[in-house]
């Protein structure tokens, strides 16, 4: 089934998605309605068969992502069941004696876990959210720190899962010289990735109080400080935010988990991921095996308790996996309407002259999930203009990070919502004013570069 291109009609499902989400504040239902609309528009009477086909195709194409998310949830579940995460939080609390220090500790931990954004989000959220709670830091603020550190850091450090993926996209364009390295081309673009750098700067200025809170975040944080209510609408989303692994009387044969019982599994996860070509799936499997052996040898838990911890952690990710599948289906359904091609055709005439970096950044922001389409379009234009390829590539990847932070159904937003027990929509709407500050500055930087050097 190959539907035709539908022009401006192709953006109707996106409009419906945003409107329904704003009305209902329900991410899954909004995505489902918008996906069904896109399939009906594209496939008419065959929409149901297209739906069944997409469920199978999308699940198969993204099985790596789904396994990574589920198994990372399993590892986090084991770490929480052992109470090692609680012990590490206690160590952090010795430094994080104030609200500002607690947020800085969260920021620093997120930077250290640069190797993968999924690992970054889930581990940082698990370790720091209750530390921040003790200082009456609203969960949307905790989510903002994670969201504005994880994606920018993994893009700016070339030894991460994102950078490896982006380098692989660069390799398909044919611009890598014979005997050269796509990774080296990527590294050359890093100094021009204005948005990730400005995003981190704005975040640090917010944490240190140089930039005061404003927008919805200011309202939520004020409420948290005055009343102790830490969640939008007064309660956590999804599972009860009470301790999922309540304290049990320790058996005589059981030891107490210490700091190294968290540090070693995380260190093995990061090291194995790097060792196996930045493959976080291999890394998390190795970490699960190592953690099981470590905890059994240290008599922290029995085999049954270890398996229970993995399953309990995995089960907390079921709603996230469902959201990811429907988000991928929505993306695929919009592609079937030719939305990506429609947007590119409309803006292609502007991709020239001094506006080139600026326009590339804006289009990449809108087309966050279509980088594989954008690169082949942009490369010939840059070559024809004899412009700086590193700047063009940086503008694409900067826009991708910006778009990810503005999109409430992006995989990062969904995971951050899970990690902090808030709705992805609440995370995005509280983060958006600060992301827009960095985005406007980045757009201005690309404009200045264009007029100064092109």
N, C-alpha and C positions, 0 to 999 in steps of 0.2 A: 504493500500500500504506500503510494508516494503522492501525498497531497501537493497541490500547487502552492505558489507563494501568494499570500493574501494581503500584501501591502499594509496599509495602516490598520486594517482589522487585526493584524497579528499582535498588536500591543493591547488589544481589548482585555485579554485574560489577565495581563499584569495590572491594569487599572482595577479590574474587578477584585483581584487578589488584595490589593492595598485597601480598597474601600471596605471589603468584608472583614479584613483583619482589624481595621480601625474600629469597626462597629462591634465585632464580637470579641476581640482580643484573643481569638483562638487560632493558633497557627495551623494545626493540622486540618481543621475543617475549612479554613480559608484556602489552603493549598489544594485540598480535594475539590472544592467547588471550582476553583480557577482551572485546575487540570481537566476536569470533566468538560468545562466550557471550551477549552482549547481543543480537546479531542472531538467534540461535537462540531465545532467550526471547521476543523481540518478533515475529518473523516465522515461527516454527515451520518448516514444510517449505519455505517460500520464502526461507529465510535466504541461500542462495547467490545468488539473483537480487538480494536486497537488498544483499549484499556488493558485487556488480559495480556496482549502481546508485550505492552510496555512494562507491566509488572514483572514479567519474566526477563525481558531484555535488560531493564535497568538494574534488577537485582543481580543478574549475572555479570554485567559490566562493572558494577561497583562492589563486588563481593570482597575485594581487598579492604575497602574503606569500612564496610560493615563488620568484617572480622576484627579489624584494628580497634574500632570503637568498642565492640562487645568484649574483646579480651582485655583491653585497657580497663574497662569497667570491672572485669573479674579480678585483675591485679589490685586495683584500688580497694575492692571489696575485701580481699585477703589482708591488705595492709591495715584497713580499718578494723577488721575483726581481731587482728593481733594487738590492736591498740598502739602499734608503732607510730602511726600518724599522729595520735594524740601526744605521744612522747616527744615527737619532733616539734609539735606546736608548743609544747611546754618549754622546750629549749629556745624557740624563737621569742617566746613571751618575755624572756629575761632581757632581750634587747628592745622588743617592741612594747615599751612601757607607756607610750603615748599613742594617740591616734595617728599622728604623722609618721612615727616610727613603724607602726604596724603596717601602714600602707607602703612605706619604703621597703619593709621586709618582704611584703608580697611582690612588689615590683622586682626586687633583687632575685627572688626565687624564680620568678617567671623568666628573667633574663638567663639565669643559669640553665634552665631547662629549654634551651634554644633549639635542640635537635629536631623537635617536631611539635607542631601547634596542638595536635590532639593530646599528646602526652602533657604538654605545657598546661593546657586548660584544665584537664582532669586532676592532675597532681597538685597544681597550685591551688585550685578550688578546694580540694579535699583537705589540704594542710592548713590553709590560711583563713578559711571563711569563719571558723569559730573563734579564731584569734581576733579577727576584726569585729566579730559580734561582741566580744568582751569590752570593746571600746565604743560600742554603739555606732558602728559604721554600717550604714545601710547596705543591704546585699546588692543593690544596683551600683553602688560605689565599688564594692568588691569586684563585681562583674566588669565594670569599666576599666579597672586596673589590669585585669586579665586580658580583656579584649584589646586594649590599646598597647599591650606589651607583647603578647604572644605572636600575633601575625607580623608586626613590624620587625621583631627580633629575628624570626626565622627567615625573613626575606633579606635582611641586611647581613646575616652571617652565612657565608657560602657553604658551610658544612651543616646543612639542614635539609629536611625532606622537601620543603618548598623550593629551595635553590636548585636541588637536583632535578626536580620536575621542570622548573623553568629552563634550566640548561638543556634538558631533553627537547623542549619545544624549540629552543634556539637552534639546536642541531638539525631539526627538520627543515629549516629555512634555506639552507645552503650557503649561509654567510660565513660559516666557520672555515678558515683557510685550511688547505690540505696540510695535514700534520699538526693542525692547531687543536685547541680544546674549547668546547662549548662552555665549559666552566670558566675558563679564562675570559671569554667574551662576557659572561655574566658578571664576573668580578669587576670588569672594566666599567660596567653600568652602575655599580653600587653607589659611587659618589654622586650620581645624579638622581638617586631615588629620594626625591625631596619629601614625599608624603610620609613614608615610614619614619624618617628622621624627625620631621616636624611633629608627627604624632607622639613620639616618645618625649620630645621636648615639652609639648603642651601638657602631657600627662604629668611630668615631673613638676612643672610650674603649678599645676592644680594641686598635687600632693603637698607641695611646700607652701601653698597658700598665696603664691604670687598672683595666680589667676584665681579669683574667687569662684565658688560654685554658682551656677546660674541654671535657669531652665528647670525642668522636672527634677533633676538631681538635687538642686538646692532645697526644693520642697520636701523631698523624701529624707534627705539627711537631717534637715531641721526637725522633722517629725521623729526620726530615730533618736536624736539627742534629747528631745523633750519628753517623749513617751516610751522609748525603748522598743517601738514597733520597727522591725528591721526589713519587712517585706511589703511590696505593693499590695494593697487590699488587705494588709494585716496578717497574712498567713503564707507559708511556703507553698510552692507549686509542686504537684506530683506527690512523691512519697512524703510522709511526715518527716519534718526536719529534726525531729527528736533523734537521739543517737540510735542508728539502725542496729547497732550491736551492743545492747545494754550490758552493763557490768554483771559478771557472774562470779560467784565465789570461786577463786582459783583452786584447782585440784592440787593435791600435795606434790604431784609429779610435774606440774606446769610451772614454768619460769615466767618472769615478767619481761615483756618486750622493752628493749632499750632503743637509744638513738640510732645505733648502727643497724638495727633490724629494719629501719626504713631507708637509711642512707645506702646500704649495700644493694638492696634490690633496685633502687632507682639508678644507682651508679652502673649496675650490670645492664639495666635496660638501655641507658644512654650509650654505654660502651659497645654493646652488641649491635645496637642500631647503626652506629658509625662503622663498626667492623664489617657488617654485612651490607655495604654500599648504601647506607642511609635507608635501610628497609626496616621500618618500625614494626611491621608484623613479625618478622624474624626476631627482632629485639624483644618484643613483649612475650613471645613464646619462650625464648631463652630465660627471660626474667621470671616467668611463672615457674619454670622448672627449678631454677636456682632458689627462688623464694620457698618453694615447697621443701626442697632438701634442707635449706637453712633452718626453717621453722621446725621441721621434724627433728633435726639434729639438736636444736636448742630447746626442744620440748616445749615450744610455745603453743602448739596445737597438734591434734591428732590428724591422721590422714582424712578422716571423715569431716573434721572441722575445716580443714584446708579446702577440701572439695566444696563443702557448703559455702565457704567464703567466696570462692570463685563463682559459683552459681548465683549466689545472692548479689554479688557485684554485677555479674552479667545481666541479671534480671532487671536491675535498675536502669539498664540501657535499652530495654525493649521499646519504650516510648520514643527514645532518641532514634533508634534504628528505623522505626516506623516513620518518623518525621523526615529522616534523611532519604528514605525511599520515595516518599511522596514529593519531596523537594526535587530530587533527581528526575522524577516523572514529569513534574511541571516544567522543568528546564527542557526536557526532551520534547514535550508536547508543544512548547513555544517554538522550538527549533523546527518542528514539523510544519508550522505555519509560515516559516521563513522570516521570523522576527529579526534574527541576527543579520540576515542579508538586507532586510529593509532598512535597518538602522545604518548599516555601513554605506549603503547606496546613497542615503540622504546626506551623510556627513563627509563622504569621500571627497567631494569638491573642495571642502574646507581644509583638507589635510595637505596643505602646501604653504610655501612661503614662511613667513615669520611666526605664523600661528601653529605650525606643525606640532611642536611638543605639547602646547596647551590643548589642542584639539584631541591629540592622541590620549592625553591624560583623562580628559572628560569622557571620551568614548569608552575607554577601558574601564572607567568607573561604572558606566551604565551596563557594559557587557562583561561583567566580572567573570562569568563562567564561559566566555567565548574567546579566550586568549588564543586557542589553536586556530581560530578563524582570523583574528586580528593580525597576528604576526605575518602570515603570508601576504596580507594586504599592505601592511605598513612598510615592510622591507623593500619592495620595489620602489615605493615613493621616496624613501630616504636615499636609496642608491641613485635614483634619477636626479635628486636635488643635490647630491654629494654632501648631504648633511651628516651630522654626528650620529652614527648608528647606536652608540652607547646611550645617548640621551633619549632616543626614540624607544629603545628597549626599556630603559628605566621608567619612562613615562607610562608604558603599558603596565609594567608590574606595580608601579606606584598606584595607578588607577585600580588595579585589581585588589590591592589591600584596602583602599578607600571604599570601594564598592562592597567588599566583604563586610566592612564595619557598618555600612548603611543598610544592609540587607537582612531583614529579620528572619528569612528562611535560609540563609547561608549555613553551611555545616558548622562554621565557627560559632555563630550566634546560637544555634540549637544546642551545641555542646556547652557553651557558657551558661545558658539557661539551666541546663541539667546540673552543672557543677555548682551553681549558686542557688538552685531552687527558686528561680524566678522565670517568668515568661520571656521567651526570646524577644517579643515585641517590647516589653518593658525595658529590657537591656538596651535595645537599639534606640529607643526614643530618649533614654536618659544619656546615652553615650553620644548621640547624634550632634548636639550643639558643640561639643568639644572636638568631635571628628570634623565637623564643618569648619571650625577655626583652622585646624591644620590643613584641611582641604583647600580652603581659600588661599592660604599662604603658599601652599604647594603650586596651585594654579598660577598665582602671581609669579612664582619663581620660574615656572616654565615659560610664561609670557615674557619675562625679562630676558631669559636666556635666548628666546627666539628672536627678539628685536635687537639683542646685543650681538649675537653671533651668527644669525642666519640671514 
